[in-house]
Amino acid sequence: MKWNKRLRQIALGFATTLVCIVFATVGNAQQPSSSETILRQGEEISINGEKIPISWRQWQEDGNTYLGITDTAAQQRLGLELLSSNNPQVQPLWWFNGDNRSAYRLRAQHIGPNRYLDLTPILQQSTDQLAVFQNRLEITTPPAEVQNIRLGKQSWGERLVIDLDHPILWQMEEGRRQATLILAASTPSRIRQQFSPNPETTEARKQKSDRSFLAVKAEGKQTQLQIDLPESLNLRVSSLANPSRLVIDLRRDDLRSRQIRWAEGILWRQEYIPLQDSEFAVTWLEIDPSVHQLALEPIWHNPQNMQGIATLAQTGEQSQVSIAINGGFFNRDRKLPLGAIKQDGQWHSSPILNRGAIAWNDRGQLIMDRLRYEETLITGTGKRVSLQALNSGYVQSGIARYTPAWGDNYAPLTEDEIVVVVENEQVQRLQTGKANQGQRIPIPDDGYLLTLRKKPQLASAFTAGMELELQSQTMPSIFNRYPNILAAGPLLIKNRQVVLDAKRENFSSAFINQKAHRSAIALTGKGKILLVAMGDGINRKGPTLAEATQILQRLGAIEALNLDGGSSTSLYLSGELINRPPATAARVHNGLGIYFKE
């Protein structure tokens, strides 16, 4: 297929119309303008029939036409190596570059919440045909062949070298203990036999014993490499030219140091941060709120009610945010929040256990501290009744209150609850609620429910027709000034001082000393927001809470809050998780999302 400025009509197959894909000759990337026109778009591409969930856009600007995919998908899904850059409109990228050839410099364009890279220079060298079918970008590549597969042990792990007859496109799918690379190339049977899952000959079986972590399957124009990942080793893929090669390393220190200015005021960084006995993989976003009109929002998967969990990538895409980090704790079985979520002045879930929280307003002001929230009812007889929680999945004996912010209805969380229905500040009736029986009790639009748990004697305080008065207080009271709150904990740093006291926030000793992946949000002395995902050390598991605090100090934090961690640790940018393979991320209840105001 020749590439130039002429229109190309591409037949889309059976019972479809013709679609024109237009490409411009690409020179140096230019500054973007607001005049781009979206010609076509979709959320899926295919390479030789293999479907991949990648957002793509074709746009026109200044008489030129561009075709791009999201920058993070180029790296996370296709394995293209993004290089450090200080210009948000130009993204250097490594794809089969040789010693005498500089990196590709791709035009970058922000469209909606994402940044798209114009892949025209790469598609010109790797593609036979392009078509659009039902909003899917279909890429057909010319025939390519794997010429050899070489393995070698290194001091740091294992290395595989895939020799190719010319540059190809490929995709990556990395799980917890296995990775799959799908190459747009065929592999001769003589090579496949050496890495067959079930070798047919004695010689092949002998070779296989030394190569047990690799299996090679091929079908038509595609080759699939299945790689078992040994404990503590991770995958890193590079491409080289002259001759064309894919280099696949299994190593502990797989993270590439990188600093990309993703937008003005937004810096994407990743590197190993050294502490006493290890170096920890850290990926973070440094955000300058003075540069952009940024909006911060608590986000969760089901905006209609508070029950439900999903990966942060799913929630981020649904919420149409550019940036997100996982947020507070939750009950994984009940799929309900365990901690404060306040949005636009409305409590969707109340704080628990005096744990750390962050609060902010639309003027870019943020605070962090330990947070308590208390509600008291005054009955018609003058009796004061303390409430245990508001819109919470944290179950204790006593009385909890549920408002329409929880959802249209309430499902009892414990056996033999007594539910008091209140409308217009007046008790309407009392009824029994039972867990696990599919019962749903409607929450009045102009009222709330009181759920009495484990203390049936409290029901005597309420009678039908009784007027109720509600009082509340937030401690510290400064939190009342902020319409948005998200809690997790423990609080790590305040006013430049380490204030980590996990027991004070009712965390267990096992949690305190656990070595695990960590998420955190922090502020620097220059007023920048840090969204931080901390991974494993080179020689050990992830940081303890104390070590996470030290890492944040190294990054310049003067205020810092720990978020839910472990498998929940997720940092999202431009449609993808950037701190871990998507298949390894657990589902979470909520997060903190950031989008650009129009």
Stockholm file with secondary structure:
# STOCKHOLM 1.0

chainA/1-598         MKWNKRLRQIALGFATTLVCIVFATVGNAQQPSSSETILRQGEEISINGEKIPISWRQWQEDGNTYLGITDTAAQQRLGLELLSSNNPQVQPLWWFNGDNRSAYRLRAQHIGPNRYLDLTPILQQSTDQLAVFQNRLEITTPPAEVQNIRLGKQSWGERLVIDLDHPILWQMEEGRRQATLILAASTPSRIRQQFSPNPETTEARKQKSDRSFLAVKAEGKQTQLQIDLPESLNLRVSSLANPSRLVIDLRRDDLRSRQIRWAEGILWRQEYIPLQDSEFAVTWLEIDPSVHQLALEPIWHNPQNMQGIATLAQTGEQSQVSIAINGGFFNRDRKLPLGAIKQDGQWHSSPILNRGAIAWNDRGQLIMDRLRYEETLITGTGKRVSLQALNSGYVQSGIARYTPAWGDNYAPLTEDEIVVVVENEQVQRLQTGKANQGQRIPIPDDGYLLTLRKKPQLASAFTAGMELELQSQTMPSIFNRYPNILAAGPLLIKNRQVVLDAKRENFSSAFINQKAHRSAIALTGKGKILLVAMGDGINRKGPTLAEATQILQRLGAIEALNLDGGSSTSLYLSGELINRPPATAARVHNGLGIYFKE
#=GR chainA/1-598 SS CCCSSSCEEEECCTTCCEEEECCCCCCSCCCCCTTCEEEEEESEEEETTEEECCCEEEEEETTEEEEEEEHHHHHHTTCCEECCBSCTTEEEEESSBCTTSCCEEEEEEEETTEEEEECHHHHHHHCSEEEEETTEEEEECCCCBEEEEEEEEETTEEEEEEEESSCCCEEEEECSSEEEEEESSBCCHHHHGGGCSSCCSHHHHHHHHTSTTEEEEEETTEEEEEEECCTTCEEEEEEETTTTEEEEEEESCCCCCEEEEEETTEEEEEEEEECSSCEEEEEEEEECTTTSCEEEEEEESCTTSSCCCBCHHHHHHHHTCSEEEECSEEETTTTEEESCEEETTEEEECCCTTCEEEEECTTSCEEEEECEEEEEEECTTSCEEEECEESCSCCCSEEEEECGGGCSEECCCSTTEEEEEEETTEEEEEEEECTTSCCCEECCTTEEEEEEESCGGGGGGCCTTCBCEEEEEEESGGGGGCSEEEECSCEEEETTEECCCGGGGTCCHHHHHCCCCEEEEEEETTSCEEEEEEEEESSSSCCCHHHHHHHHHHTTEEEEEEECCGGGCCEEETTEESSSCGGGCCCBSEEEEEEECC
#=GC SS_cons         CCCSSSCEEEECCTTCCEEEECCCCCCSCCCCCTTCEEEEEESEEEETTEEECCCEEEEEETTEEEEEEEHHHHHHTTCCEECCBSCTTEEEEESSBCTTSCCEEEEEEEETTEEEEECHHHHHHHCSEEEEETTEEEEECCCCBEEEEEEEEETTEEEEEEEESSCCCEEEEECSSEEEEEESSBCCHHHHGGGCSSCCSHHHHHHHHTSTTEEEEEETTEEEEEEECCTTCEEEEEEETTTTEEEEEEESCCCCCEEEEEETTEEEEEEEEECSSCEEEEEEEEECTTTSCEEEEEEESCTTSSCCCBCHHHHHHHHTCSEEEECSEEETTTTEEESCEEETTEEEECCCTTCEEEEECTTSCEEEEECEEEEEEECTTSCEEEECEESCSCCCSEEEEECGGGCSEECCCSTTEEEEEEETTEEEEEEEECTTSCCCEECCTTEEEEEEESCGGGGGGCCTTCBCEEEEEEESGGGGGCSEEEECSCEEEETTEECCCGGGGTCCHHHHHCCCCEEEEEEETTSCEEEEEEEEESSSSCCCHHHHHHHHHHTTEEEEEEECCGGGCCEEETTEESSSCGGGCCCBSEEEEEEECC
//
